[in-house]
Amino acid sequence: GITYQNKYAALFEKRNNTDDNDLANKYDKQAKEELRKAMKYFEKAAEINPDKKEYWDVLSRIYTTLDMQKKAKEALDKAGM
């Protein structure tokens, strides 16, 4: 999951550093695809070890970025925040 999260971050940075709107949209779409991949791994990790608050914290940020507000709130609650 961390590998996909890092790919997301690199693409997100490229998105923020271009003046070309079409290219920015392309990077944004690619970044979110990588984040969805990361999400699956973090969800599996949280399923295996639901008491590890770090997984839920990461998931809350992923869900927020992907505009999944209800899931973000649930993950924040499980993270104890």
N, C-alpha and C positions, 0 to 999 in steps of 0.2 A: 503494500500500500504506500509505503514511503517513497518508493521509486516513482510511482505514478503521481504522487503529490509533488515531488520535485520537478517532474516534467511539466505539471500544471504551472508551477511557479515560474519556470523558465519561459513558457509560452505567454504567461500573463505579463511578465516583464517585457517581452517583445511587443506585446499588444500596447503596453503603456508607452513604449519608446518609438512608436511610428506615427507619422503624420498622415498616413494613407488610411482613410476610414475603411475601405474594403479589406485591406490587409489586417487592420485592427480587428474587424469582425471575424475574419478567418482565424486569427490567433485566438480570439475569445472562444469561438466554437471548439477549436482543437483543445484549448486549455480545459474547458468544461468536460469534454469527452475523457480526458485524462483524470479529471477529478472524480468522474463517475466510476472509473475503474478503481481508483483508490478507495472510494466509498465502499465498494463491495468487499475489499480486503479488511477494512477497518470494521465493517459490520460483522464479518465472520470472526474477527479477533474479539470483538465485544460479546459475541454470542458464546465463544469458548470461555472467555474470562470476563464475565459481566461486572465484576467488582473493580476492575482496573479503570479508574476514573479518567486516565489519560486518553483512552480510546473514545470515551464518550465526549470528551472535550474536543478532540479532533473531529469527530463526527458532527458535533454541533456547528463547528465552523464550516465544514463541507456542506452540510444541509443549508446553512444560511447563504452561502455562496451560490448554491443551486436553487435558491428561492423555495426551499422546502421548510417553511416556517414552523409548521406543527411538529415535524420530526426534530427540528433544531431545538425547540423548547423541551421536548421529551428528553433529548440527549443531554441538554444542559441540566435538567433535573437529575438525571442519572449520574452526571458528573459532580453533582453536589454544589452547583453554582446558582 
